[in-house]
Structures are given as C-alpha cells and as structure tokens.
Amino acid sequence: MGFTIGGIRERRSVSRRRARSTEVTAVAEYTGLWGWDVVPGARAARTAGGRPDCSCGAPDCPAPGAHPLEFAGELAAGATLEKAAATWAETPGAAVLLPVGRSFDVLDVPEAAGRHALARLERMGLPLGPVALAPTGRALFFVAPGAAAELPDLLYRTGWDDAALDLRALGPGTHVTAPPSDHGGLGPMRWLRPPALETAGRPPQARLVLGTLAYVCHRAPLYG
C-alpha cells in the first residue's frame, strides 16, 4: 500500500502528540521528583538561511527558542503530572525551561572539556550533580546556588583567575533548556549525567568541581 497525504499528516500528528507527552512526563519528573521549578519556554525553527525564527514573534529576539513565554505561568516544585499536563495544554509545543539560581546554579563549559572533566570527577569519586549537554556544544554542570556570584573569588582561590578559560557561570535570572526539549532550533538537550535523588535537590558546591573544570578548560585545545 502506498503512502497518502492523510496518512503522513496522521503520522506527524501522532509524533507531535508523543513529543508533547514525553515533555509533560519530564516536567512532572522535574517538579515532583527532583523538586525543581519549571517554566514553559519559546521554541525556534531554523529558516532557509539558517537563522533562528523564535515562536515569540520578535524579529530581533536575543535568545531565540531559549527564553520563557511571557504569558505562561510557572510550575512550582511539587506540581503533579495533572498540573503539568494542564499547563502544557495551554502552551502546546512549549519548551521545558528550568530557572537557574534557585535549586542550582550552572557551570557552562565546552562539551569536550565537560566530558573529560566528568570522567575525571567520577574516577575521583567526587560528588556530582546533573550534567546536561546542549546542541550548541556546551556541557552544563549543575552545582549549588551561589556559584555565579562566587565564581571570581573561587577562581582566585584555586589559582585560575589569570587563565583564559572558556568557563562561565549561570545564576539567578537565567534559564536553561531541559531535556528532552529542543534548544534554539538546533536540536534536543540531553543528559550526560541524569538527575538522581541524592544530588538533584542538593547539588555539590562549585568549589568541589571547579578546579577540575578549570584544568580541563585550560587544556581544551588538546582535546580537538
């Protein structure tokens, strides 16, 4: 039997419904299991010229597909699956965003450096929080709140303040796109190290992982 236009449309509709169901389940897990707040976010698609077209409609959007929807309400930690489904029904297709600076801050490093750091930290047996991978080629290490404000002093105390490091911290007022959502029209977010009960609500202090992250960022050109 050949394909029909109606059949293709039906398959695409089913695929979209499955994607929404997966994101709703993820939202309920983030709020109910890990104790994180969640915000519905904008989506972006790539135009024929490769430029991102944000669903917010602003032609000069500074963060296409990577910012909260102004009209959407926030889901607080503890929200149920039913509440998550109701919220996403009001904002179909919304991305899953996590507010930074509440349950965690984020240390943002290049993917290659992040993978090397994660392997070293695991071998050392140090406590680790979740680690996400963005399609932009960045690894996001979840650490205890306060890291963004403390980063300059932490780098100074560990002797890395004068080094040229591709390492930055995200703190209050910022958001990260959470798996399985698409980020900026570039592809889905993924977990390099998924959340776990013992660390999601209490990620490690930045000082416990910063030395290793700084070291691998310094050596990043060697990783190709």
C-alpha positions as a LaTeX table, in Angstrom:
\begin{tabular}{lrrr}
\hline
Residue & $x$ (\AA) & $y$ (\AA) & $z$ (\AA) \\
\hline
Met1 & 0.00 & 0.00 & 0.00 \\
Gly2 & 1.35 & 3.44 & $-0.93$ \\
Phe3 & 1.58 & 6.44 & 1.36 \\
Thr4 & $-1.17$ & 9.04 & 1.34 \\
Ile5 & $-1.12$ & 12.69 & 2.33 \\
Gly6 & $-3.67$ & 11.93 & 5.02 \\
Gly7 & $-1.53$ & 9.11 & 6.36 \\
Ile8 & 1.54 & 11.32 & 6.51 \\
Arg9 & $-0.37$ & 14.03 & 8.33 \\
Glu10 & $-1.72$ & 11.49 & 10.80 \\
Arg11 & 1.77 & 10.16 & 11.50 \\
Arg12 & 3.08 & 13.69 & 12.05 \\
Ser13 & 0.19 & 14.41 & 14.40 \\
Val14 & 0.92 & 11.24 & 16.38 \\
Ser15 & 4.62 & 12.17 & 16.51 \\
Arg16 & 3.79 & 15.62 & 17.88 \\
Arg17 & 1.46 & 14.14 & 20.49 \\
Arg18 & 4.17 & 11.72 & 21.61 \\
Ala19 & 6.69 & 14.57 & 21.88 \\
Arg20 & 4.27 & 16.60 & 24.00 \\
Ser21 & 3.56 & 13.56 & 26.18 \\
Thr22 & 7.28 & 12.99 & 26.70 \\
Glu23 & 7.82 & 16.61 & 27.71 \\
Val24 & 4.84 & 16.59 & 30.09 \\
Thr25 & 6.23 & 13.47 & 31.77 \\
Ala26 & 9.64 & 15.15 & 32.05 \\
Val27 & 8.07 & 18.27 & 33.57 \\
Ala28 & 6.25 & 16.19 & 36.18 \\
Glu29 & 9.52 & 14.40 & 36.98 \\
Tyr30 & 11.40 & 17.70 & 37.36 \\
Thr31 & 8.79 & 19.23 & 39.66 \\
Gly32 & 7.61 & 16.18 & 41.55 \\
Leu33 & 10.74 & 14.05 & 41.82 \\
Trp34 & 13.65 & 16.47 & 41.68 \\
Gly35 & 11.96 & 19.48 & 43.32 \\
Trp36 & 12.68 & 21.98 & 40.53 \\
Asp37 & 10.54 & 24.84 & 39.26 \\
Val38 & 9.70 & 24.68 & 35.54 \\
Val39 & 8.74 & 27.41 & 33.05 \\
Pro40 & 7.16 & 26.97 & 29.58 \\
Gly41 & 9.55 & 28.41 & 27.02 \\
Ala42 & 9.63 & 29.64 & 23.44 \\
Arg43 & 10.60 & 27.41 & 20.53 \\
Ala44 & 12.69 & 28.24 & 17.50 \\
Ala45 & 12.94 & 26.88 & 13.97 \\
Arg46 & 15.74 & 27.45 & 11.50 \\
Thr47 & 14.86 & 29.43 & 8.38 \\
Ala48 & 16.11 & 28.51 & 4.90 \\
Gly49 & 19.02 & 30.88 & 5.51 \\
Gly50 & 19.91 & 29.16 & 8.78 \\
Arg51 & 18.69 & 31.96 & 11.02 \\
Pro52 & 16.59 & 31.05 & 14.07 \\
Asp53 & 12.94 & 32.10 & 13.96 \\
Cys54 & 11.59 & 32.37 & 17.52 \\
Ser55 & 7.99 & 31.50 & 18.32 \\
Cys56 & 7.69 & 34.71 & 20.38 \\
Gly57 & 7.44 & 36.57 & 17.07 \\
Ala58 & 10.09 & 39.19 & 17.85 \\
Pro59 & 12.30 & 39.66 & 14.76 \\
Asp60 & 15.22 & 40.74 & 16.93 \\
Cys61 & 14.77 & 38.16 & 19.73 \\
Pro62 & 18.08 & 37.98 & 21.64 \\
Ala63 & 17.58 & 34.34 & 22.68 \\
Pro64 & 15.52 & 32.54 & 20.01 \\
Gly65 & 13.87 & 29.44 & 21.42 \\
Ala66 & 15.64 & 29.80 & 24.75 \\
His67 & 13.56 & 32.14 & 26.92 \\
Pro68 & 10.33 & 31.90 & 28.94 \\
Leu69 & 6.97 & 32.65 & 27.34 \\
Glu70 & 5.79 & 35.96 & 28.77 \\
Phe71 & 2.15 & 34.87 & 29.01 \\
Ala72 & 2.79 & 31.42 & 30.52 \\
Gly73 & 2.64 & 30.61 & 34.19 \\
Glu74 & 5.42 & 28.94 & 36.11 \\
Leu75 & 5.07 & 25.46 & 37.56 \\
Ala76 & 6.37 & 25.34 & 41.12 \\
Ala77 & 8.29 & 22.44 & 42.57 \\
Gly78 & 5.89 & 19.72 & 43.66 \\
Ala79 & 3.45 & 20.18 & 40.76 \\
Thr80 & 1.68 & 16.97 & 39.77 \\
Leu81 & 1.50 & 15.23 & 36.40 \\
Glu82 & $-2.06$ & 16.52 & 36.03 \\
Lys83 & $-0.95$ & 20.11 & 36.64 \\
Ala84 & 1.93 & 19.71 & 34.19 \\
Ala85 & $-0.42$ & 18.34 & 31.53 \\
Ala86 & $-2.87$ & 21.20 & 32.07 \\
Thr87 & $-0.14$ & 23.83 & 31.79 \\
Trp88 & 1.32 & 22.34 & 28.61 \\
Ala89 & $-2.18$ & 22.04 & 27.13 \\
Glu90 & $-2.40$ & 25.82 & 27.47 \\
Thr91 & 1.03 & 26.28 & 25.85 \\
Pro92 & 1.24 & 23.45 & 23.28 \\
Gly93 & 4.70 & 22.96 & 21.91 \\
Ala94 & 6.40 & 24.96 & 24.66 \\
Ala95 & 9.96 & 24.09 & 25.57 \\
Val96 & 10.84 & 23.00 & 29.11 \\
Leu97 & 12.94 & 25.64 & 30.86 \\
Leu98 & 14.49 & 25.47 & 34.33 \\
Pro99 & 15.07 & 28.71 & 36.29 \\
Val100 & 18.68 & 28.95 & 37.46 \\
Gly101 & 19.68 & 30.32 & 40.87 \\
Arg102 & 17.03 & 28.57 & 42.94 \\
Ser103 & 17.78 & 24.87 & 43.34 \\
Phe104 & 21.04 & 25.13 & 41.42 \\
Asp105 & 23.46 & 27.34 & 39.50 \\
Val106 & 25.20 & 26.12 & 36.36 \\
Leu107 & 28.84 & 25.95 & 35.28 \\
Asp108 & 28.96 & 26.12 & 31.48 \\
Val109 & 31.99 & 24.65 & 29.65 \\
Pro110 & 32.79 & 23.31 & 26.15 \\
Glu111 & 31.47 & 19.80 & 25.53 \\
Ala112 & 34.88 & 18.17 & 25.06 \\
Ala113 & 36.16 & 19.69 & 28.28 \\
Gly114 & 32.97 & 18.73 & 30.06 \\
Arg115 & 33.22 & 15.09 & 29.02 \\
His116 & 36.84 & 14.89 & 30.17 \\
Ala117 & 36.01 & 16.63 & 33.45 \\
Leu118 & 33.08 & 14.33 & 34.12 \\
Ala119 & 35.24 & 11.23 & 33.60 \\
Arg120 & 37.96 & 12.63 & 35.91 \\
Leu121 & 35.48 & 13.63 & 38.61 \\
Glu122 & 33.79 & 10.22 & 38.54 \\
Arg123 & 37.16 & 8.45 & 38.86 \\
Met124 & 37.99 & 10.71 & 41.82 \\
Gly125 & 34.71 & 9.77 & 43.49 \\
Leu126 & 33.69 & 13.40 & 43.99 \\
Pro127 & 30.02 & 14.26 & 44.50 \\
Leu128 & 28.36 & 15.29 & 41.25 \\
Gly129 & 25.05 & 16.81 & 40.26 \\
Pro130 & 23.27 & 16.51 & 36.93 \\
Val131 & 25.20 & 17.39 & 33.77 \\
Ala132 & 23.32 & 18.41 & 30.61 \\
Leu133 & 24.59 & 18.61 & 27.04 \\
Ala134 & 23.35 & 21.35 & 24.73 \\
Pro135 & 23.33 & 21.07 & 20.91 \\
Thr136 & 25.48 & 24.21 & 20.91 \\
Gly137 & 28.41 & 22.05 & 22.05 \\
Arg138 & 28.29 & 23.09 & 25.71 \\
Ala139 & 28.18 & 20.96 & 28.86 \\
Leu140 & 26.18 & 22.31 & 31.80 \\
Phe141 & 27.20 & 21.20 & 35.31 \\
Phe142 & 24.51 & 21.74 & 37.94 \\
Val143 & 26.05 & 22.98 & 41.20 \\
Ala144 & 24.77 & 24.54 & 44.41 \\
Pro145 & 23.18 & 28.01 & 44.20 \\
Gly146 & 25.58 & 30.89 & 44.66 \\
Ala147 & 28.24 & 29.67 & 42.22 \\
Ala148 & 27.66 & 32.50 & 39.76 \\
Ala149 & 28.28 & 35.16 & 42.41 \\
Glu150 & 31.22 & 33.29 & 43.90 \\
Leu151 & 32.98 & 32.34 & 40.65 \\
Pro152 & 35.57 & 35.17 & 40.52 \\
Asp153 & 36.63 & 34.51 & 44.11 \\
Leu154 & 36.64 & 30.74 & 43.60 \\
Leu155 & 38.86 & 31.06 & 40.53 \\
Tyr156 & 41.19 & 33.33 & 42.50 \\
Arg157 & 41.43 & 30.90 & 45.41 \\
Thr158 & 42.13 & 27.95 & 43.10 \\
Gly159 & 44.76 & 29.91 & 41.15 \\
Trp160 & 42.88 & 30.08 & 37.86 \\
Asp161 & 41.86 & 33.75 & 37.95 \\
Asp162 & 44.51 & 34.83 & 35.42 \\
Ala163 & 43.90 & 31.99 & 32.97 \\
Ala164 & 41.93 & 32.42 & 29.76 \\
Leu165 & 39.18 & 29.88 & 30.39 \\
Asp166 & 36.08 & 29.16 & 28.33 \\
Leu167 & 34.11 & 28.70 & 31.53 \\
Arg168 & 31.17 & 30.74 & 32.77 \\
Ala169 & 28.56 & 30.51 & 35.48 \\
Leu170 & 24.81 & 30.98 & 35.11 \\
Gly171 & 22.89 & 32.27 & 38.11 \\
Pro172 & 19.63 & 33.97 & 39.11 \\
Gly173 & 17.65 & 35.50 & 36.28 \\
Thr174 & 18.78 & 32.95 & 33.68 \\
His175 & 17.18 & 29.74 & 32.42 \\
Val176 & 18.44 & 26.52 & 30.87 \\
Thr177 & 16.52 & 24.41 & 28.38 \\
Ala178 & 15.95 & 20.96 & 29.86 \\
Pro179 & 15.90 & 17.58 & 28.09 \\
Pro180 & 14.11 & 16.47 & 26.00 \\
Ser181 & 13.27 & 19.93 & 24.61 \\
Asp182 & 14.83 & 21.41 & 21.50 \\
His183 & 17.24 & 24.28 & 22.17 \\
Gly184 & 17.14 & 27.24 & 19.81 \\
Gly185 & 16.15 & 25.14 & 16.81 \\
Leu186 & 19.50 & 23.35 & 16.91 \\
Gly187 & 18.41 & 20.01 & 18.36 \\
Pro188 & 17.41 & 18.40 & 21.65 \\
Met189 & 19.05 & 18.82 & 25.01 \\
Arg190 & 20.42 & 15.59 & 26.51 \\
Trp191 & 21.71 & 14.39 & 29.86 \\
Leu192 & 25.35 & 13.40 & 30.16 \\
Arg193 & 24.65 & 12.62 & 33.81 \\
Pro194 & 20.92 & 12.41 & 34.61 \\
Pro195 & 19.45 & 13.78 & 37.84 \\
Ala196 & 19.48 & 11.43 & 40.82 \\
Leu197 & 17.62 & 11.54 & 44.12 \\
Glu198 & 20.75 & 12.12 & 46.17 \\
Thr199 & 22.03 & 15.09 & 44.14 \\
Ala200 & 19.19 & 16.77 & 42.24 \\
Gly201 & 17.94 & 18.69 & 45.26 \\
Arg202 & 21.39 & 19.16 & 46.78 \\
Pro203 & 23.98 & 19.52 & 44.02 \\
Pro204 & 27.64 & 19.85 & 45.04 \\
Gln205 & 29.29 & 23.12 & 45.94 \\
Ala206 & 31.06 & 24.66 & 42.96 \\
Arg207 & 34.41 & 24.57 & 44.74 \\
Leu208 & 34.36 & 20.76 & 44.68 \\
Val209 & 34.33 & 20.57 & 40.88 \\
Leu210 & 35.72 & 23.94 & 39.77 \\
Gly211 & 39.40 & 23.01 & 39.93 \\
Thr212 & 38.87 & 20.07 & 37.59 \\
Leu213 & 36.65 & 22.07 & 35.25 \\
Ala214 & 39.20 & 24.89 & 35.10 \\
Tyr215 & 42.02 & 22.43 & 34.40 \\
Val216 & 40.25 & 20.69 & 31.51 \\
Cys217 & 39.08 & 24.02 & 30.07 \\
His218 & 42.70 & 25.18 & 30.13 \\
Arg219 & 43.71 & 22.07 & 28.23 \\
Ala220 & 40.67 & 22.10 & 25.93 \\
Pro221 & 42.70 & 22.78 & 22.72 \\
Leu222 & 44.43 & 19.42 & 23.24 \\
Tyr223 & 41.11 & 17.58 & 23.07 \\
Gly224 & 40.48 & 18.63 & 19.48 \\
\hline
\end{tabular}
